[in-house]
Amino acid sequence: MMSLRIRLLSYLLVEDLEDEDILEMLSVPRRNTHNIFTKRTEEGYFKILINNHLQADERMFSEFFRLSKVQFQFVSSLINEDLKKLSSNYIPYPITGDEKLALTLRFLATGESYHSLRFQYRISVSEISRIIKQTLAVLKEKLVPLFLPNISKEGLEEKSNEYYVKWNFPNCIGTIDGKHVRIRCPMKSSSLYYNYKGFFSIVLLAVVDANYKFMFIDVGSYGKEGDSGIFEKSTLGKAFFNGTLLPPPRRLPNSQLLLPHVLIGDDAFKLHPNMMKPYQKEDALANNIKGTFNYRLCRARRTSENAFGILSQVFRVFYTPINLLPETVDNVIVVSCCLHNMMREGYLSRSGRANYELDPTEALPTENLIPLRATGGYANVKGFTVRSTFASYFVEEGKVSWQESSVHKTDRS
């Protein structure tokens, strides 16, 4: 029994085991491999369901894995070399790279516990833990350079053009938002991950483009840091505020006004010449110019909310508290964002369009992906000037025909 406890302690230090599985290991003496796991190649999901049925149906395959068959094969080709394991006398039929990818994608798509997945795939809990941890690490290494690459100033100018065409907000390179991703309390973490909503979380900070794609992400900040301080300390924030990232100022369309390129945020961020946020609600209700600005800004900022909505609807792991080690949760978030971008681009899809769109009839998670606290802190004086200039532009040279009625509807609500 003592050796079992020593073995369990080593698992706790390196593996993402669930509470129920820990209790099971403590209470049940070690024994030979259960017969259910020896039938993996004959009765497991990969053999019975995936190979025998889903491979013949593109739509059901995509529903199950979230990726099309071609996308699955592409991702598999990137990681197979790192995940393959040679057969031996001890393990004549090792788990293949495709099986590991299938298991990991299904975990991201559903958020099912390892305890549940072991019955489906005929793989033990401890092995599932190792597989998902390893596969996520390899996926992160291979996918980030392809789907979350560094972007140049010229690329940001193109993003700005897209924002103006699609969302009628000039000089906007993207919208910034942050969410608390709910996790189980890590061991010996004290209050580091405890946020203002009263649960434990890791923060995902993201900049989203006009097509709901993630341009930049910062993952891993503690839940207690739920304000604009996360952005200021991030690599993105440092490049943003020291001026090394943004393109130079540009004249607004149909105007002689020269304004800087900006990010759009909410009240969780500080007003800055390169960071626009809405006016206070009372001010917007009392002033038509400020109300119009708020409407145009909030309309453009919808891209970030929709991006997070699509991410959580596709990858249901975000619907429940994630019971993994913090570093593994970081990889879950990064890999999910990469796969989200791949699907938004319609990468390798037959139609060239995004695999998934937001379903407005489906309720989003209310206990996960929680917004950051609305405490932006002190504003930059020049930020007020830039915001006022944008506000005046939206009711003069930049006015659009439908904004007046839309603003009044927003005010009444």
TIFIGU-407657 format. One record per residue (C-alpha): residue number from 1; x, y negated, z negated; residue in one letter. Coordinates in steps of 0.25 Angstrom, whole numbers, plus 5000, padded with zeros to 4 digits. Example, Ala and Ser with C-alpha at 12.3 -4.5 7.8 and 13.67 -1.06 7.14 Angstrom:
2
+-----+------+------+------+--------+
! num !   c1 !   c2 !   c3 ! residu !
+-----+------+------+------+--------+
!   1 ! 5049 ! 5018 ! 4969 !      A !
!   2 ! 5055 ! 5004 ! 4971 !      S !
+-----+------+------+------+--------+
// end
This chain:
413
+-----+------+------+------+--------+
! num !   c1 !   c2 !   c3 ! residu !
+-----+------+------+------+--------+
!   1 ! 5000 ! 5000 ! 5000 !      M !
!   2 ! 5012 ! 4991 ! 4997 !      M !
!   3 ! 5017 ! 4993 ! 5011 !      S !
!   4 ! 5004 ! 4989 ! 5017 !      L !
!   5 ! 5003 ! 4976 ! 5009 !      R !
!   6 ! 5017 ! 4973 ! 5014 !      I !
!   7 ! 5013 ! 4976 ! 5028 !      R !
!   8 ! 5001 ! 4967 ! 5026 !      L !
!   9 ! 5009 ! 4956 ! 5021 !      L !
!  10 ! 5017 ! 4956 ! 5034 !      S !
!  11 ! 5005 ! 4955 ! 5042 !      Y !
!  12 ! 5000 ! 4943 ! 5034 !      L !
!  13 ! 5013 ! 4936 ! 5037 !      L !
!  14 ! 5013 ! 4938 ! 5052 !      V !
!  15 ! 4999 ! 4942 ! 5056 !      E !
!  16 ! 4985 ! 4935 ! 5057 !      D !
!  17 ! 4977 ! 4946 ! 5050 !      L !
!  18 ! 4963 ! 4944 ! 5045 !      E !
!  19 ! 4959 ! 4945 ! 5031 !      D !
!  20 ! 4950 ! 4957 ! 5033 !      E !
!  21 ! 4962 ! 4964 ! 5040 !      D !
!  22 ! 4971 ! 4961 ! 5029 !      I !
!  23 ! 4961 ! 4967 ! 5019 !      L !
!  24 ! 4960 ! 4979 ! 5027 !      E !
!  25 ! 4975 ! 4981 ! 5028 !      M !
!  26 ! 4976 ! 4980 ! 5012 !      L !
!  27 ! 4965 ! 4990 ! 5009 !      S !
!  28 ! 4967 ! 5000 ! 5020 !      V !
!  29 ! 4980 ! 5009 ! 5019 !      P !
!  30 ! 4988 ! 5009 ! 5032 !      R !
!  31 ! 4984 ! 5021 ! 5041 !      R !
!  32 ! 4986 ! 5025 ! 5055 !      N !
!  33 ! 4981 ! 5017 ! 5067 !      T !
!  34 ! 4966 ! 5018 ! 5068 !      H !
!  35 ! 4960 ! 5026 ! 5079 !      N !
!  36 ! 4953 ! 5014 ! 5084 !      I !
!  37 ! 4966 ! 5007 ! 5088 !      F !
!  38 ! 4972 ! 5019 ! 5095 !      T !
!  39 ! 4960 ! 5018 ! 5105 !      K !
!  40 ! 4964 ! 5004 ! 5110 !      R !
!  41 ! 4967 ! 5008 ! 5124 !      T !
!  42 ! 4954 ! 5016 ! 5125 !      E !
!  43 ! 4944 ! 5008 ! 5117 !      E !
!  44 ! 4949 ! 4994 ! 5115 !      G !
!  45 ! 4943 ! 4981 ! 5121 !      Y !
!  46 ! 4954 ! 4980 ! 5131 !      F !
!  47 ! 4951 ! 4994 ! 5137 !      K !
!  48 ! 4936 ! 4995 ! 5136 !      I !
!  49 ! 4931 ! 4981 ! 5137 !      L !
!  50 ! 4941 ! 4973 ! 5144 !      I !
!  51 ! 4947 ! 4982 ! 5155 !      N !
!  52 ! 4934 ! 4990 ! 5157 !      N !
!  53 ! 4924 ! 4979 ! 5158 !      H !
!  54 ! 4929 ! 4964 ! 5157 !      L !
!  55 ! 4940 ! 4966 ! 5168 !      Q !
!  56 ! 4928 ! 4968 ! 5178 !      A !
!  57 ! 4920 ! 4956 ! 5173 !      D !
!  58 ! 4927 ! 4942 ! 5174 !      E !
!  59 ! 4916 ! 4935 ! 5167 !      R !
!  60 ! 4916 ! 4944 ! 5155 !      M !
!  61 ! 4931 ! 4945 ! 5155 !      F !
!  62 ! 4932 ! 4930 ! 5153 !      S !
!  63 ! 4921 ! 4930 ! 5143 !      E !
!  64 ! 4929 ! 4940 ! 5135 !      F !
!  65 ! 4943 ! 4934 ! 5136 !      F !
!  66 ! 4939 ! 4919 ! 5140 !      R !
!  67 ! 4950 ! 4921 ! 5151 !      L !
!  68 ! 4947 ! 4926 ! 5165 !      S !
!  69 ! 4954 ! 4939 ! 5170 !      K !
!  70 ! 4964 ! 4931 ! 5178 !      V !
!  71 ! 4967 ! 4922 ! 5166 !      Q !
!  72 ! 4968 ! 4934 ! 5157 !      F !
!  73 ! 4978 ! 4940 ! 5167 !      Q !
!  74 ! 4986 ! 4927 ! 5168 !      F !
!  75 ! 4987 ! 4925 ! 5153 !      V !
!  76 ! 4991 ! 4940 ! 5152 !      S !
!  77 ! 5002 ! 4939 ! 5162 !      S !
!  78 ! 5008 ! 4927 ! 5153 !      L !
!  79 ! 5009 ! 4935 ! 5140 !      I !
!  80 ! 5009 ! 4950 ! 5144 !      N !
!  81 ! 5024 ! 4951 ! 5144 !      E !
!  82 ! 5025 ! 4945 ! 5130 !      D !
!  83 ! 5014 ! 4954 ! 5125 !      L !
!  84 ! 5017 ! 4968 ! 5131 !      K !
!  85 ! 5021 ! 4979 ! 5123 !      K !
!  86 ! 5028 ! 4992 ! 5128 !      L !
!  87 ! 5022 ! 5005 ! 5125 !      S !
!  88 ! 5029 ! 5015 ! 5116 !      S !
!  89 ! 5027 ! 5028 ! 5110 !      N !
!  90 ! 5021 ! 5021 ! 5097 !      Y !
!  91 ! 5012 ! 5012 ! 5106 !      I !
!  92 ! 5009 ! 5019 ! 5119 !      P !
!  93 ! 4998 ! 5008 ! 5123 !      Y !
!  94 ! 5003 ! 4995 ! 5118 !      P !
!  95 ! 4993 ! 4983 ! 5118 !      I !
!  96 ! 4995 ! 4976 ! 5131 !      T !
!  97 ! 4996 ! 4961 ! 5134 !      G !
!  98 ! 4982 ! 4961 ! 5140 !      D !
!  99 ! 4976 ! 4967 ! 5128 !      E !
! 100 ! 4983 ! 4957 ! 5119 !      K !
! 101 ! 4979 ! 4946 ! 5127 !      L !
! 102 ! 4964 ! 4951 ! 5128 !      A !
! 103 ! 4964 ! 4953 ! 5112 !      L !
! 104 ! 4969 ! 4938 ! 5110 !      T !
! 105 ! 4960 ! 4932 ! 5120 !      L !
! 106 ! 4948 ! 4939 ! 5114 !      R !
! 107 ! 4952 ! 4934 ! 5100 !      F !
! 108 ! 4953 ! 4920 ! 5105 !      L !
! 109 ! 4940 ! 4921 ! 5112 !      A !
! 110 ! 4932 ! 4927 ! 5100 !      T !
! 111 ! 4940 ! 4924 ! 5087 !      G !
! 112 ! 4937 ! 4938 ! 5083 !      E !
! 113 ! 4945 ! 4944 ! 5071 !      S !
! 114 ! 4956 ! 4954 ! 5073 !      Y !
! 115 ! 4948 ! 4964 ! 5065 !      H !
! 116 ! 4937 ! 4963 ! 5076 !      S !
! 117 ! 4946 ! 4963 ! 5088 !      L !
! 118 ! 4954 ! 4976 ! 5083 !      R !
! 119 ! 4941 ! 4984 ! 5085 !      F !
! 120 ! 4939 ! 4979 ! 5099 !      Q !
! 121 ! 4953 ! 4980 ! 5104 !      Y !
! 122 ! 4957 ! 4992 ! 5095 !      R !
! 123 ! 4969 ! 4984 ! 5090 !      I !
! 124 ! 4973 ! 4983 ! 5075 !      S !
! 125 ! 4971 ! 4970 ! 5068 !      V !
! 126 ! 4986 ! 4968 ! 5065 !      S !
! 127 ! 4989 ! 4971 ! 5080 !      E !
! 128 ! 4979 ! 4961 ! 5085 !      I !
! 129 ! 4985 ! 4951 ! 5076 !      S !
! 130 ! 4999 ! 4953 ! 5082 !      R !
! 131 ! 4993 ! 4953 ! 5096 !      I !
! 132 ! 4985 ! 4940 ! 5095 !      I !
! 133 ! 4996 ! 4933 ! 5088 !      K !
! 134 ! 5006 ! 4937 ! 5099 !      Q !
! 135 ! 4997 ! 4935 ! 5110 !      T !
! 136 ! 4993 ! 4921 ! 5106 !      L !
! 137 ! 5008 ! 4917 ! 5104 !      A !
! 138 ! 5012 ! 4922 ! 5118 !      V !
! 139 ! 4999 ! 4916 ! 5124 !      L !
! 140 ! 5003 ! 4902 ! 5118 !      K !
! 141 ! 5017 ! 4903 ! 5124 !      E !
! 142 ! 5012 ! 4906 ! 5138 !      K !
! 143 ! 5000 ! 4898 ! 5139 !      L !
! 144 ! 5004 ! 4885 ! 5133 !      V !
! 145 ! 5014 ! 4881 ! 5144 !      P !
! 146 ! 5003 ! 4884 ! 5154 !      L !
! 147 ! 4990 ! 4878 ! 5148 !      F !
! 148 ! 4995 ! 4868 ! 5138 !      L !
! 149 ! 5007 ! 4862 ! 5145 !      P !
! 150 ! 5014 ! 4849 ! 5141 !      N !
! 151 ! 5008 ! 4838 ! 5150 !      I !
! 152 ! 5015 ! 4826 ! 5156 !      S !
! 153 ! 5011 ! 4812 ! 5156 !      K !
! 154 ! 5007 ! 4813 ! 5171 !      E !
! 155 ! 4998 ! 4825 ! 5167 !      G !
! 156 ! 4991 ! 4816 ! 5156 !      L !
! 157 ! 4988 ! 4806 ! 5166 !      E !
! 158 ! 4981 ! 4816 ! 5175 !      E !
! 159 ! 4973 ! 4821 ! 5162 !      K !
! 160 ! 4969 ! 4806 ! 5160 !      S !
! 161 ! 4964 ! 4805 ! 5174 !      N !
! 162 ! 4956 ! 4818 ! 5172 !      E !
! 163 ! 4950 ! 4812 ! 5159 !      Y !
! 164 ! 4946 ! 4799 ! 5167 !      Y !
! 165 ! 4939 ! 4807 ! 5178 !      V !
! 166 ! 4932 ! 4817 ! 5169 !      K !
! 167 ! 4929 ! 4809 ! 5156 !      W !
! 168 ! 4930 ! 4794 ! 5160 !      N !
! 169 ! 4941 ! 4791 ! 5150 !      F !
! 170 ! 4953 ! 4785 ! 5157 !      P !
! 171 ! 4968 ! 4786 ! 5152 !      N !
! 172 ! 4963 ! 4798 ! 5143 !      C !
! 173 ! 4973 ! 4810 ! 5143 !      I !
! 174 ! 4965 ! 4819 ! 5134 !      G !
! 175 ! 4957 ! 4820 ! 5122 !      T !
! 176 ! 4963 ! 4825 ! 5109 !      I !
! 177 ! 4955 ! 4833 ! 5098 !      D !
! 178 ! 4959 ! 4842 ! 5087 !      G !
! 179 ! 4951 ! 4854 ! 5080 !      K !
! 180 ! 4953 ! 4862 ! 5068 !      H !
! 181 ! 4954 ! 4877 ! 5071 !      V !
! 182 ! 4949 ! 4884 ! 5060 !      R !
! 183 ! 4958 ! 4895 ! 5054 !      I !
! 184 ! 4958 ! 4904 ! 5042 !      R !
! 185 ! 4967 ! 4899 ! 5030 !      C !
! 186 ! 4981 ! 4903 ! 5033 !      P !
! 187 ! 4989 ! 4909 ! 5021 !      M !
! 188 ! 4996 ! 4899 ! 5012 !      K !
! 189 ! 4992 ! 4887 ! 5020 !      S !
! 190 ! 4986 ! 4879 ! 5009 !      S !
! 191 ! 4978 ! 4868 ! 5015 !      S !
! 192 ! 4986 ! 4866 ! 5027 !      L !
! 193 ! 4975 ! 4871 ! 5036 !      Y !
! 194 ! 4963 ! 4866 ! 5028 !      Y !
! 195 ! 4956 ! 4855 ! 5036 !      N !
! 196 ! 4946 ! 4844 ! 5032 !      Y !
! 197 ! 4934 ! 4853 ! 5036 !      K !
! 198 ! 4938 ! 4863 ! 5025 !      G !
! 199 ! 4944 ! 4874 ! 5033 !      F !
! 200 ! 4957 ! 4879 ! 5038 !      F !
! 201 ! 4962 ! 4875 ! 5052 !      S !
! 202 ! 4972 ! 4872 ! 5063 !      I !
! 203 ! 4971 ! 4860 ! 5071 !      V !
! 204 ! 4971 ! 4860 ! 5086 !      L !
! 205 ! 4974 ! 4847 ! 5092 !      L !
! 206 ! 4972 ! 4845 ! 5107 !      A !
! 207 ! 4971 ! 4836 ! 5119 !      V !
! 208 ! 4961 ! 4840 ! 5129 !      V !
! 209 ! 4960 ! 4835 ! 5144 !      D !
! 210 ! 4948 ! 4831 ! 5153 !      A !
! 211 ! 4946 ! 4846 ! 5156 !      N !
! 212 ! 4945 ! 4851 ! 5142 !      Y !
! 213 ! 4960 ! 4857 ! 5143 !      K !
! 214 ! 4969 ! 4856 ! 5131 !      F !
! 215 ! 4981 ! 4847 ! 5135 !      M !
! 216 ! 4989 ! 4847 ! 5122 !      F !
! 217 ! 4986 ! 4855 ! 5109 !      I !
! 218 ! 4992 ! 4854 ! 5095 !      D !
! 219 ! 4989 ! 4866 ! 5086 !      V !
! 220 ! 4993 ! 4870 ! 5072 !      G !
! 221 ! 4991 ! 4858 ! 5063 !      S !
! 222 ! 4985 ! 4861 ! 5050 !      Y !
! 223 ! 4970 ! 4859 ! 5048 !      G !
! 224 ! 4972 ! 4848 ! 5037 !      K !
! 225 ! 4979 ! 4839 ! 5047 !      E !
! 226 ! 4965 ! 4836 ! 5054 !      G !
! 227 ! 4967 ! 4822 ! 5059 !      D !
! 228 ! 4975 ! 4814 ! 5070 !      S !
! 229 ! 4988 ! 4817 ! 5062 !      G !
! 230 ! 4989 ! 4830 ! 5069 !      I !
! 231 ! 4989 ! 4823 ! 5082 !      F !
! 232 ! 5000 ! 4814 ! 5078 !      E !
! 233 ! 5009 ! 4825 ! 5073 !      K !
! 234 ! 5007 ! 4834 ! 5085 !      S !
! 235 ! 5017 ! 4834 ! 5097 !      T !
! 236 ! 5006 ! 4828 ! 5106 !      L !
! 237 ! 5003 ! 4817 ! 5096 !      G !
! 238 ! 5018 ! 4813 ! 5095 !      K !
! 239 ! 5019 ! 4813 ! 5110 !      A !
! 240 ! 5006 ! 4805 ! 5111 !      F !
! 241 ! 5009 ! 4794 ! 5101 !      F !
! 242 ! 5024 ! 4792 ! 5105 !      N !
! 243 ! 5019 ! 4790 ! 5120 !      G !
! 244 ! 5027 ! 4801 ! 5126 !      T !
! 245 ! 5015 ! 4809 ! 5131 !      L !
! 246 ! 5005 ! 4799 ! 5137 !      L !
! 247 ! 5005 ! 4793 ! 5151 !      P !
! 248 ! 5007 ! 4778 ! 5152 !      P !
! 249 ! 4995 ! 4768 ! 5151 !      P !
! 250 ! 4986 ! 4767 ! 5163 !      R !
! 251 ! 4975 ! 4758 ! 5168 !      R !
! 252 ! 4961 ! 4762 ! 5166 !      L !
! 253 ! 4953 ! 4765 ! 5179 !      P !
! 254 ! 4946 ! 4753 ! 5185 !      N !
! 255 ! 4953 ! 4744 ! 5175 !      S !
! 256 ! 4966 ! 4736 ! 5172 !      Q !
! 257 ! 4966 ! 4741 ! 5158 !      L !
! 258 ! 4979 ! 4749 ! 5155 !      L !
! 259 ! 4977 ! 4759 ! 5144 !      L !
! 260 ! 4986 ! 4770 ! 5138 !      P !
! 261 ! 4982 ! 4785 ! 5140 !      H !
! 262 ! 4974 ! 4790 ! 5128 !      V !
! 263 ! 4969 ! 4803 ! 5121 !      L !
! 264 ! 4955 ! 4803 ! 5116 !      I !
! 265 ! 4952 ! 4808 ! 5102 !      G !
! 266 ! 4942 ! 4807 ! 5091 !      D !
! 267 ! 4942 ! 4801 ! 5077 !      D !
! 268 ! 4953 ! 4811 ! 5073 !      A !
! 269 ! 4963 ! 4803 ! 5080 !      F !
! 270 ! 4969 ! 4789 ! 5079 !      K !
! 271 ! 4966 ! 4778 ! 5088 !      L !
! 272 ! 4979 ! 4775 ! 5097 !      H !
! 273 ! 4982 ! 4769 ! 5110 !      P !
! 274 ! 4983 ! 4783 ! 5116 !      N !
! 275 ! 4972 ! 4789 ! 5107 !      M !
! 276 ! 4957 ! 4785 ! 5109 !      M !
! 277 ! 4946 ! 4788 ! 5099 !      K !
! 278 ! 4932 ! 4784 ! 5098 !      P !
! 279 ! 4927 ! 4771 ! 5090 !      Y !
! 280 ! 4920 ! 4773 ! 5077 !      Q !
! 281 ! 4905 ! 4777 ! 5079 !      K !
! 282 ! 4900 ! 4765 ! 5073 !      E !
! 283 ! 4908 ! 4756 ! 5082 !      D !
! 284 ! 4904 ! 4763 ! 5094 !      A !
! 285 ! 4889 ! 4762 ! 5091 !      L !
! 286 ! 4890 ! 4747 ! 5089 !      A !
! 287 ! 4899 ! 4744 ! 5101 !      N !
! 288 ! 4895 ! 4749 ! 5115 !      N !
! 289 ! 4910 ! 4748 ! 5120 !      I !
! 290 ! 4915 ! 4757 ! 5109 !      K !
! 291 ! 4903 ! 4766 ! 5111 !      G !
! 292 ! 4906 ! 4768 ! 5125 !      T !
! 293 ! 4921 ! 4771 ! 5122 !      F !
! 294 ! 4917 ! 4781 ! 5112 !      N !
! 295 ! 4908 ! 4788 ! 5122 !      Y !
! 296 ! 4918 ! 4788 ! 5133 !      R !
! 297 ! 4929 ! 4793 ! 5123 !      L !
! 298 ! 4920 ! 4804 ! 5117 !      C !
! 299 ! 4916 ! 4809 ! 5131 !      R !
! 300 ! 4931 ! 4810 ! 5135 !      A !
! 301 ! 4934 ! 4817 ! 5122 !      R !
! 302 ! 4924 ! 4828 ! 5124 !      R !
! 303 ! 4935 ! 4836 ! 5132 !      T !
! 304 ! 4942 ! 4839 ! 5119 !      S !
! 305 ! 4929 ! 4844 ! 5112 !      E !
! 306 ! 4925 ! 4852 ! 5124 !      N !
! 307 ! 4939 ! 4858 ! 5125 !      A !
! 308 ! 4939 ! 4863 ! 5110 !      F !
! 309 ! 4924 ! 4868 ! 5113 !      G !
! 310 ! 4928 ! 4876 ! 5125 !      I !
! 311 ! 4940 ! 4881 ! 5117 !      L !
! 312 ! 4932 ! 4886 ! 5106 !      S !
! 313 ! 4921 ! 4892 ! 5114 !      Q !
! 314 ! 4931 ! 4900 ! 5122 !      V !
! 315 ! 4940 ! 4904 ! 5111 !      F !
! 316 ! 4931 ! 4908 ! 5100 !      R !
! 317 ! 4942 ! 4910 ! 5090 !      V !
! 318 ! 4940 ! 4895 ! 5087 !      F !
! 319 ! 4926 ! 4898 ! 5082 !      Y !
! 320 ! 4931 ! 4905 ! 5069 !      T !
! 321 ! 4942 ! 4902 ! 5059 !      P !
! 322 ! 4955 ! 4909 ! 5065 !      I !
! 323 ! 4961 ! 4919 ! 5056 !      N !
! 324 ! 4975 ! 4918 ! 5061 !      L !
! 325 ! 4988 ! 4913 ! 5056 !      L !
! 326 ! 4990 ! 4898 ! 5060 !      P !
! 327 ! 5001 ! 4900 ! 5070 !      E !
! 328 ! 4992 ! 4910 ! 5077 !      T !
! 329 ! 4980 ! 4901 ! 5077 !      V !
! 330 ! 4989 ! 4890 ! 5083 !      D !
! 331 ! 4991 ! 4900 ! 5095 !      N !
! 332 ! 4976 ! 4903 ! 5096 !      V !
! 333 ! 4974 ! 4889 ! 5098 !      I !
! 334 ! 4985 ! 4886 ! 5108 !      V !
! 335 ! 4982 ! 4899 ! 5116 !      V !
! 336 ! 4967 ! 4895 ! 5116 !      S !
! 337 ! 4970 ! 4881 ! 5121 !      C !
! 338 ! 4979 ! 4887 ! 5132 !      C !
! 339 ! 4968 ! 4897 ! 5137 !      L !
! 340 ! 4958 ! 4886 ! 5136 !      H !
! 341 ! 4966 ! 4877 ! 5146 !      N !
! 342 ! 4968 ! 4889 ! 5155 !      M !
! 343 ! 4953 ! 4891 ! 5156 !      M !
! 344 ! 4950 ! 4876 ! 5157 !      R !
! 345 ! 4959 ! 4876 ! 5169 !      E !
! 346 ! 4952 ! 4888 ! 5175 !      G !
! 347 ! 4966 ! 4894 ! 5176 !      Y !
! 348 ! 4965 ! 4906 ! 5185 !      L !
! 349 ! 4950 ! 4906 ! 5184 !      S !
! 350 ! 4943 ! 4910 ! 5197 !      R !
! 351 ! 4935 ! 4897 ! 5197 !      S !
! 352 ! 4946 ! 4888 ! 5193 !      G !
! 353 ! 4937 ! 4882 ! 5182 !      R !
! 354 ! 4937 ! 4883 ! 5167 !      A !
! 355 ! 4933 ! 4897 ! 5161 !      N !
! 356 ! 4925 ! 4891 ! 5150 !      Y !
! 357 ! 4917 ! 4878 ! 5148 !      E !
! 358 ! 4911 ! 4873 ! 5135 !      L !
! 359 ! 4897 ! 4878 ! 5132 !      D !
! 360 ! 4890 ! 4866 ! 5126 !      P !
! 361 ! 4879 ! 4875 ! 5121 !      T !
! 362 ! 4888 ! 4883 ! 5112 !      E !
! 363 ! 4891 ! 4877 ! 5098 !      A !
! 364 ! 4906 ! 4875 ! 5095 !      L !
! 365 ! 4913 ! 4880 ! 5082 !      P !
! 366 ! 4909 ! 4871 ! 5070 !      T !
! 367 ! 4920 ! 4877 ! 5061 !      E !
! 368 ! 4932 ! 4878 ! 5070 !      N !
! 369 ! 4938 ! 4868 ! 5079 !      L !
! 370 ! 4934 ! 4857 ! 5070 !      I !
! 371 ! 4938 ! 4842 ! 5074 !      P !
! 372 ! 4949 ! 4835 ! 5067 !      L !
! 373 ! 4946 ! 4825 ! 5056 !      R !
! 374 ! 4941 ! 4812 ! 5061 !      A !
! 375 ! 4952 ! 4803 ! 5054 !      T !
! 376 ! 4960 ! 4797 ! 5065 !      G !
! 377 ! 4968 ! 4787 ! 5056 !      G !
! 378 ! 4973 ! 4774 ! 5059 !      Y !
! 379 ! 4972 ! 4769 ! 5073 !      A !
! 380 ! 4982 ! 4762 ! 5082 !      N !
! 381 ! 4979 ! 4747 ! 5085 !      V !
! 382 ! 4982 ! 4749 ! 5100 !      K !
! 383 ! 4972 ! 4760 ! 5100 !      G !
! 384 ! 4961 ! 4751 ! 5097 !      F !
! 385 ! 4964 ! 4742 ! 5109 !      T !
! 386 ! 4965 ! 4754 ! 5119 !      V !
! 387 ! 4952 ! 4760 ! 5114 !      R !
! 388 ! 4945 ! 4746 ! 5115 !      S !
! 389 ! 4951 ! 4745 ! 5129 !      T !
! 390 ! 4945 ! 4759 ! 5133 !      F !
! 391 ! 4932 ! 4755 ! 5127 !      A !
! 392 ! 4931 ! 4742 ! 5135 !      S !
! 393 ! 4935 ! 4750 ! 5148 !      Y !
! 394 ! 4924 ! 4760 ! 5146 !      F !
! 395 ! 4913 ! 4749 ! 5146 !      V !
! 396 ! 4920 ! 4741 ! 5158 !      E !
! 397 ! 4929 ! 4747 ! 5169 !      E !
! 398 ! 4928 ! 4761 ! 5164 !      G !
! 399 ! 4913 ! 4761 ! 5162 !      K !
! 400 ! 4905 ! 4773 ! 5167 !      V !
! 401 ! 4890 ! 4773 ! 5171 !      S !
! 402 ! 4885 ! 4783 ! 5161 !      W !
! 403 ! 4892 ! 4779 ! 5148 !      Q !
! 404 ! 4882 ! 4769 ! 5143 !      E !
! 405 ! 4871 ! 4779 ! 5142 !      S !
! 406 ! 4880 ! 4789 ! 5136 !      S !
! 407 ! 4885 ! 4780 ! 5126 !      V !
! 408 ! 4871 ! 4776 ! 5121 !      H !
! 409 ! 4867 ! 4791 ! 5120 !      K !
! 410 ! 4880 ! 4794 ! 5112 !      T !
! 411 ! 4876 ! 4782 ! 5103 !      D !
! 412 ! 4862 ! 4787 ! 5100 !      R !
! 413 ! 4867 ! 4801 ! 5097 !      S !
+-----+------+------+------+--------+
// end
